[in-house]
Amino acid sequence: MKKYLVASILFLATSFSAFAQQNLWKAQDIESAVVNLDHSVTFRFQAPDAKKVQIAGDFAKIKEDNPVGGLVGTGLIDMKKENDSIWVYTSEPLTSELYSYMFVVDGTVTVDPNHPYIFRDFGTVSNYFMVPDGLADLFMVQKVAHGTLQSPWYHSEKGKKNRRLNVYLPAGYEKNVNKKYPVLYLLHGAGGDEDEWVNYGRTCQILDNLIAQGKAEPMIVVMPNGHIDFEAAPGESSMGLYKPFHPAMMNGEFEQAFPEIMKFVESTYRVQADKAHRAIAGLSMGGFHSFHISRLYENTFDYVGLFSAAVGMTKPEGVYANQDATLKKQIANGVKLYWVGCGTEDFLYKNNADMRAMFDRMGLKYTYRESGDGHVWKNWRLYLSEFAPLLFK
């Protein structure tokens, strides 16, 4: 019996080992998304039978007749076939930034199989690469002290479920047991979840690097899921591995449930639980949420950041009613920093201009950052890198 048992174990071990080692035998020994010395980038894709291969990237010029599903702000570039098999494209030198891309093979969108760095943004996956020696250095893991990322769960009475969020704890949090920290609540957009700011936003890397450089105060960053109907990001909840879909949004439920998140954070982590040490910011829908949460709880946040905020897109009813009255209270209570950023090509540019006109009319003083480009992560990472150093001073 022992011989059979040993033989069975060896067979299983050998089988699992062979399966696990299959990736060692490369089907395609190709390097793609290679950043060259001059900061140009070379892409390669093996498709000997393809008639046309294109690269869809946020570094490409956008053409209205070249939409690519799932990637906003993306153009298409034709690749050239070499050696009867490999399609190649080398870009012009690119500025320092994090870029996303996919391939389009005879009209079918696919990720790059020879570049393993992939983000999932809700229901869309894309490859990414970074060009160094500039802003993107903030997005990279550097040789500095690193914070900790946790993904705790809290119970939401409003949502009638347990819900997941991400929490960044700055370097030294675990050792400095007597120290309390300020908190930034950082909210995602309509097409995202609690993982969006961690992945596309590079929040942990940005904060690690800014804090190490002495440019930002050590702070806790809380990144919740803004879709109250969901427990967590796709694949992280009891719903299993379902096909991601967009739930109802901007209906007031997240704003009403937000105090539950604050209560959990302030009872779980060592935070400075007062207005002077609380900030709230977000992109698109998250900017919309930040605007309304900060005015509804008008004496709670001393720092507010609206990044391409999706304002002016709901009827003035429910929690969105009495906007002027609550804003007046917020202004009377005082805000140390009200920060607004938007791209000149953003489809929400006019909405944000109208919002700023309202602020001017009501006497709300704010800092305005206008950048190029549209409703894209290039802007939101930039805004976070400029907003975070202004907090808790």
C-alpha positions as CSV (number, residue, x, y, z in Angstrom):
1,M,0.0,0.0,0.0
2,K,2.8,2.4,0.9
3,K,4.5,1.8,-2.5
4,Y,1.2,2.6,-4.3
5,L,0.8,5.7,-2.1
6,V,4.3,6.9,-2.8
7,A,3.9,6.2,-6.5
8,S,0.7,8.1,-6.6
9,I,2.2,11.1,-4.8
10,L,5.2,11.1,-7.2
11,F,2.9,10.9,-10.2
12,L,0.8,13.8,-9.0
13,A,3.8,15.8,-8.1
14,T,5.4,15.1,-11.5
15,S,2.1,16.0,-13.3
16,F,1.6,19.3,-11.4
17,S,5.3,20.1,-11.9
18,A,5.0,19.5,-15.7
19,F,1.9,21.6,-15.9
20,A,3.4,24.4,-13.8
21,Q,6.5,24.5,-15.9
22,Q,4.8,24.7,-19.3
23,N,5.4,28.5,-19.3
24,L,9.1,27.8,-19.3
25,W,9.0,26.6,-22.9
26,K,8.3,29.9,-24.8
27,A,5.8,29.6,-27.6
28,Q,6.9,33.1,-28.8
29,D,10.4,34.4,-27.9
30,I,9.4,37.9,-28.7
31,E,9.9,41.2,-26.8
32,S,7.2,43.8,-27.1
33,A,6.5,47.2,-25.6
34,V,10.3,47.7,-25.3
35,V,11.2,51.3,-24.2
36,N,14.3,52.3,-26.2
37,L,17.1,54.6,-25.1
38,D,15.5,57.6,-26.9
39,H,12.1,56.8,-25.3
40,S,10.6,55.5,-28.4
41,V,8.8,52.2,-27.9
42,T,8.9,49.1,-30.1
43,F,5.9,46.7,-30.3
44,R,5.9,43.2,-31.8
45,F,3.1,40.8,-32.5
46,Q,3.3,37.4,-34.2
47,A,0.5,36.8,-36.6
48,P,1.7,35.2,-39.9
49,D,-1.8,34.8,-41.3
50,A,-3.2,38.2,-40.3
51,K,-4.1,40.7,-43.1
52,K,-3.9,43.8,-40.9
53,V,-2.6,44.4,-37.4
54,Q,-2.9,47.7,-35.6
55,I,-2.0,49.0,-32.2
56,A,-4.6,50.9,-30.2
57,G,-2.8,53.2,-27.7
58,D,-3.5,56.3,-25.7
59,F,-0.2,57.7,-27.3
60,A,-1.8,57.6,-30.8
61,K,-3.6,60.4,-32.4
62,I,-7.3,60.0,-32.0
63,K,-9.5,59.8,-35.1
64,E,-13.3,59.9,-34.7
65,D,-13.7,57.1,-37.3
66,N,-11.3,54.8,-35.3
67,P,-13.1,53.9,-32.1
68,V,-11.8,51.0,-30.1
69,G,-14.2,49.4,-27.6
70,G,-13.2,49.8,-24.0
71,L,-10.3,52.3,-24.4
72,V,-11.3,55.9,-24.1
73,G,-9.0,58.5,-25.8
74,T,-7.4,55.9,-28.1
75,G,-6.2,56.1,-31.6
76,L,-5.2,53.4,-34.1
77,I,-1.8,52.9,-35.8
78,D,-1.0,50.4,-38.5
79,M,1.8,48.0,-37.9
80,K,4.2,46.6,-40.6
81,K,4.8,42.9,-41.2
82,E,8.4,41.7,-41.1
83,N,9.9,38.3,-41.8
84,D,6.5,36.9,-43.0
85,S,5.4,36.5,-39.4
86,I,6.1,39.4,-37.0
87,W,4.3,42.7,-37.1
88,V,6.3,45.6,-35.8
89,Y,5.8,49.3,-34.9
90,T,8.2,51.7,-33.3
91,S,6.7,54.9,-31.9
92,E,8.3,58.4,-31.9
93,P,10.0,59.3,-28.6
94,L,7.3,59.6,-25.9
95,T,7.2,61.9,-22.9
96,S,7.5,60.3,-19.5
97,E,4.1,58.8,-18.7
98,L,2.2,55.5,-18.1
99,Y,0.6,54.4,-21.4
100,S,-2.1,51.8,-22.2
101,Y,-2.5,49.8,-25.4
102,M,-4.0,46.8,-27.1
103,F,-3.7,45.2,-30.5
104,V,-6.4,45.0,-33.2
105,V,-5.9,42.0,-35.4
106,D,-8.1,41.9,-38.5
107,G,-10.7,43.9,-36.5
108,T,-10.5,41.8,-33.3
109,V,-9.1,43.5,-30.2
110,T,-6.6,41.5,-28.1
111,V,-4.0,42.1,-25.5
112,D,-0.3,41.7,-26.2
113,P,0.7,38.1,-25.3
114,N,4.4,39.1,-25.2
115,H,4.0,41.8,-22.6
116,P,2.7,40.5,-19.2
117,Y,1.8,43.9,-17.6
118,I,-1.9,44.2,-17.8
119,F,-4.6,46.2,-16.0
120,R,-8.2,45.4,-15.5
121,D,-10.4,48.5,-15.4
122,F,-13.9,47.2,-14.6
123,G,-14.7,45.0,-17.7
124,T,-11.8,46.1,-19.8
125,V,-8.2,44.8,-19.9
126,S,-5.3,46.4,-21.5
127,N,-1.5,46.3,-21.5
128,Y,0.6,49.1,-20.1
129,F,4.2,50.4,-20.0
130,M,6.0,53.3,-18.5
131,V,8.5,55.7,-20.0
132,P,10.9,56.9,-17.3
133,D,12.9,60.1,-16.5
134,G,10.0,62.4,-15.7
135,L,6.5,62.2,-14.2
136,A,6.3,58.4,-14.6
137,D,9.1,58.0,-12.1
138,L,6.5,58.8,-9.5
139,F,4.4,55.9,-10.7
140,M,7.3,53.4,-10.5
141,V,8.4,51.4,-7.5
142,Q,11.5,53.2,-6.3
143,K,14.1,52.2,-3.7
144,V,12.3,54.0,-0.9
145,A,10.3,53.0,2.2
146,H,7.1,51.4,1.1
147,G,3.6,51.5,2.6
148,T,1.2,48.7,3.0
149,L,-2.0,48.0,1.0
150,Q,-4.8,46.3,2.8
151,S,-8.2,45.1,1.5
152,P,-10.5,45.0,4.5
153,W,-14.3,44.4,4.6
154,Y,-16.8,46.4,6.5
155,H,-20.6,45.9,7.0
156,S,-22.9,48.4,5.3
157,E,-26.4,48.7,6.8
158,K,-27.4,50.9,3.9
159,G,-26.2,48.4,1.3
160,K,-27.3,45.4,3.3
161,K,-24.0,43.6,2.7
162,N,-20.4,43.4,3.6
163,R,-18.3,45.5,1.3
164,R,-14.6,45.6,0.4
165,L,-12.3,48.6,0.2
166,N,-8.6,49.3,-0.3
167,V,-6.6,51.1,2.4
168,Y,-3.0,52.4,1.9
169,L,-1.0,52.7,5.1
170,P,2.1,54.8,4.8
171,A,5.6,53.4,5.6
172,G,6.1,53.2,9.3
173,Y,2.4,52.9,10.2
174,E,3.0,49.4,11.8
175,K,6.0,50.6,13.9
176,N,4.8,54.0,15.0
177,V,2.0,52.6,17.2
178,N,1.4,55.8,19.0
179,K,1.1,58.0,15.9
180,K,-2.2,58.9,14.3
181,Y,-2.5,59.8,10.6
182,P,-4.6,62.1,8.4
183,V,-6.9,60.4,5.9
184,L,-7.6,60.9,2.2
185,Y,-10.7,59.3,0.9
186,L,-10.0,58.7,-2.8
187,L,-13.0,57.8,-5.1
188,H,-13.1,56.1,-8.5
189,G,-15.1,56.8,-11.6
190,A,-18.3,55.2,-13.0
191,G,-16.3,52.6,-14.9
192,G,-14.2,51.5,-12.0
193,D,-14.2,50.0,-8.5
194,E,-12.0,50.0,-5.4
195,D,-9.1,48.6,-7.4
196,E,-9.1,51.3,-10.0
197,W,-7.0,53.9,-8.1
198,V,-4.6,51.1,-7.0
199,N,-4.0,49.9,-10.5
200,Y,-4.4,52.6,-13.1
201,G,-4.0,55.4,-10.5
202,R,-0.7,54.0,-9.1
203,T,-1.8,55.5,-5.8
204,C,0.6,53.4,-3.6
205,Q,3.6,54.2,-5.7
206,I,2.8,58.0,-5.9
207,L,2.3,58.3,-2.2
208,D,5.4,56.2,-1.4
209,N,7.5,58.4,-3.6
210,L,6.0,61.8,-2.6
211,I,6.3,60.9,1.1
212,A,9.9,59.7,0.7
213,Q,10.8,62.9,-1.1
214,G,9.3,64.9,1.8
215,K,6.7,66.4,-0.6
216,A,3.6,64.9,1.0
217,E,2.6,64.2,4.6
218,P,2.4,60.6,5.6
219,M,-1.3,59.8,5.2
220,I,-3.8,56.9,5.0
221,V,-5.6,56.6,1.7
222,V,-9.0,54.9,1.7
223,M,-10.3,53.7,-1.7
224,P,-13.8,52.4,-1.4
225,N,-16.2,50.9,-4.0
226,G,-18.5,53.7,-5.1
227,H,-21.2,51.3,-6.5
228,I,-23.3,50.6,-3.5
229,D,-25.0,47.6,-5.1
230,F,-21.7,45.7,-5.3
231,E,-19.8,44.0,-2.5
232,A,-16.5,44.4,-4.3
233,A,-14.6,44.6,-7.6
234,P,-15.4,41.9,-10.2
235,G,-13.9,38.5,-9.1
236,E,-13.5,39.7,-5.5
237,S,-17.0,39.1,-4.2
238,S,-19.5,36.3,-3.6
239,M,-20.9,36.9,-7.1
240,G,-18.0,34.9,-8.4
241,L,-16.3,35.3,-11.8
242,Y,-19.2,37.0,-13.5
243,K,-19.0,39.2,-16.6
244,P,-18.7,42.8,-15.3
245,F,-21.6,45.1,-15.8
246,H,-22.5,48.6,-14.8
247,P,-24.9,49.0,-11.9
248,A,-27.1,52.0,-11.1
249,M,-25.0,55.0,-10.3
250,M,-25.2,58.5,-9.0
251,N,-28.5,57.9,-7.4
252,G,-27.6,59.3,-4.0
253,E,-27.2,55.9,-2.2
254,F,-23.4,56.0,-2.0
255,E,-23.5,59.5,-0.5
256,Q,-25.9,58.4,2.1
257,A,-23.9,55.4,3.0
258,F,-20.5,57.2,3.1
259,P,-20.5,57.8,6.9
260,E,-20.4,54.0,7.3
261,I,-17.0,54.0,5.6
262,M,-15.7,56.8,7.8
263,K,-16.9,55.0,10.9
264,F,-15.2,51.8,9.9
265,V,-11.9,53.6,9.1
266,E,-11.9,55.6,12.3
267,S,-12.6,52.6,14.5
268,T,-10.1,50.3,12.7
269,Y,-7.1,52.5,12.0
270,R,-5.1,55.1,13.9
271,V,-6.5,58.3,12.3
272,Q,-6.8,61.9,13.3
273,A,-10.6,62.0,13.2
274,D,-11.3,65.7,12.7
275,K,-12.1,68.0,9.8
276,A,-8.5,69.4,9.6
277,H,-7.2,65.9,8.9
278,R,-9.8,64.6,6.5
279,A,-9.6,65.0,2.7
280,I,-11.9,63.7,0.0
281,A,-11.2,63.6,-3.8
282,G,-12.2,61.6,-6.8
283,L,-12.3,61.3,-10.6
284,S,-15.4,61.7,-12.8
285,M,-18.2,60.0,-10.8
286,G,-15.8,60.1,-7.8
287,G,-15.5,63.8,-8.3
288,F,-19.3,64.1,-8.4
289,H,-19.4,62.0,-5.2
290,S,-16.7,64.2,-3.5
291,F,-18.6,67.4,-4.4
292,H,-21.9,66.1,-2.9
293,I,-20.5,64.3,0.1
294,S,-18.4,67.3,1.1
295,R,-21.4,69.6,1.0
296,L,-23.9,67.1,2.6
297,Y,-21.5,66.7,5.5
298,E,-20.6,70.3,5.3
299,N,-18.2,70.4,8.4
300,T,-16.3,67.2,7.8
301,F,-13.6,67.8,5.2
302,D,-11.0,70.6,5.1
303,Y,-9.7,69.4,1.7
304,V,-11.8,68.6,-1.4
305,G,-10.5,67.5,-4.8
306,L,-12.6,67.3,-7.9
307,F,-10.8,65.6,-10.9
308,S,-12.8,65.9,-14.1
309,A,-15.9,65.8,-11.9
310,A,-19.2,64.5,-13.5
311,V,-21.2,67.4,-12.1
312,G,-24.4,68.7,-13.5
313,M,-25.6,65.2,-14.6
314,T,-28.5,64.6,-12.1
315,K,-31.8,66.1,-11.3
316,P,-31.9,68.4,-8.2
317,E,-33.9,65.9,-6.1
318,G,-33.3,63.7,-3.1
319,V,-29.8,64.1,-1.7
320,Y,-29.0,66.4,-4.7
321,A,-31.6,69.0,-3.7
322,N,-30.9,72.1,-1.6
323,Q,-27.5,72.3,-3.2
324,D,-27.0,76.1,-2.6
325,A,-28.0,75.9,1.0
326,T,-25.6,73.1,1.9
327,L,-22.8,74.8,-0.1
328,K,-23.4,78.0,1.8
329,K,-23.0,76.1,5.1
330,Q,-19.8,74.5,3.7
331,I,-18.4,77.9,2.7
332,A,-19.3,79.4,6.1
333,N,-17.6,76.5,8.0
334,G,-14.5,77.1,5.9
335,V,-12.4,74.8,3.6
336,K,-8.6,75.0,3.6
337,L,-8.3,73.7,0.0
338,Y,-10.9,73.2,-2.7
339,W,-9.1,71.9,-5.7
340,V,-10.6,71.5,-9.2
341,G,-8.8,69.9,-12.2
342,C,-10.1,69.3,-15.8
343,G,-8.7,68.6,-19.2
344,T,-9.4,71.0,-22.1
345,E,-10.6,68.2,-24.3
346,D,-12.7,66.5,-21.6
347,F,-16.4,66.0,-22.5
348,L,-17.1,67.3,-19.0
349,Y,-15.2,70.5,-19.5
350,K,-18.3,72.7,-19.9
351,N,-19.9,71.1,-16.8
352,N,-16.8,71.9,-14.8
353,A,-16.8,75.5,-16.2
354,D,-20.4,75.9,-15.1
355,M,-19.6,74.5,-11.7
356,R,-16.7,77.0,-11.3
357,A,-19.0,79.8,-12.3
358,M,-21.4,78.7,-9.5
359,F,-18.5,78.7,-7.1
360,D,-17.6,82.2,-8.2
361,R,-21.1,83.4,-7.7
362,M,-21.4,81.9,-4.2
363,G,-17.9,83.0,-3.1
364,L,-16.3,79.6,-2.8
365,K,-12.6,80.0,-3.3
366,Y,-10.9,77.2,-5.1
367,T,-7.7,76.3,-6.9
368,Y,-8.1,75.5,-10.6
369,R,-5.8,73.2,-12.6
370,E,-6.4,73.0,-16.3
371,S,-4.5,70.5,-18.3
372,G,-4.6,69.1,-21.9
373,D,-6.2,65.9,-23.0
374,G,-9.6,64.5,-22.2
375,H,-11.3,62.2,-19.8
376,V,-8.2,60.0,-19.3
377,W,-5.9,58.6,-16.6
378,K,-3.0,60.7,-17.8
379,N,-4.8,63.6,-16.2
380,W,-6.0,61.9,-13.0
381,R,-2.6,60.6,-12.0
382,L,-1.2,64.0,-12.6
383,Y,-3.9,65.6,-10.4
384,L,-3.3,63.2,-7.6
385,S,0.5,63.9,-7.7
386,E,-0.2,67.6,-7.4
387,F,-3.1,67.4,-5.0
388,A,-1.5,65.1,-2.4
389,P,1.4,67.4,-1.6
390,L,-1.1,70.2,-0.7
391,L,-2.9,68.2,2.0
392,F,-2.6,68.5,5.8
393,K,-0.1,71.3,5.8
